[in-house]
């Protein structure tokens, strides 16, 4: 697990996301020292957070979706690099730069156009998508950065579209359909301009946070099948094992979970023995 943490901390980009799970127990940190509480007639929310890149995955679990959990995890407070995330306010306090997910932005702009009938949103959506297409085409040709001239034009067009959106907003009354949604979108694109344009300014920064979403899919599948975890110790063991399995899969090291009889190394067996020892100790 220390090697997994080191790999993440040394990476240029760290993808972060979280998903709720259900558990029959959860620790209460309000008094300082955690007190394990058991549910009565229902189950508690727990939140599994993934920290990942192309080769490594680390899952953690916390009873609340808050910054205190991030501090307990101890990953983001130590990370110095680009954080790819879905515009979650608490994540902006960590890392040195942020690549806010463009896929989420495109979906919201599509909704603003189709549901709120705001034509500007479709123009902005096509502009953002076009920038990503330009980057992908350049990378396919071996380019490592956007030319200064093209980048300057993109920045100019971005500002022009924001101003165009402000004009569209001023033409709406406060009670008119789409006014509140358009105002919020324009404020976000203005305040977080650097985060939404980082992917084109720095080709190492991703356009989407799909890596983290893919890494969380097994957790959602687990929830659909099992419903919930009975104990807090159980969900803690789950995130440890899932971290290990996801990492070796990304590194094409499936032989690491085979037995000696099958010609591999019994790493998984050793890990399960270690988990049992931790459970016995606790």
Buried (B, 14 or more C-beta within 10 A) or exposed (E): EEEBBEBBBEBEBBBBBBBEBBBBBBBEBEEEEBEEBEBEEEBBEBBBBBBBBEEBBBBBBBBBBEBEBBEBBEBBEEBEBBBBBBBBEBBBEBBEBBBBBBBBBBEBBEBBBEEBEBEBBBBBBEBBBEBBEBBEEBEEEEEEBBEEEBBEEBBEEBEEBBEBBBEBBEEBEEEEEBBEBBBEBBEBBEEBBEBBBBBBBBBBBBBBBBBBBBBBEBBBEBBEEEEBBBBBBBBBBBBBBBBBBBBBEBEEEEEBBBEEEEEBBBBBEEBEEEBEEEEEEE
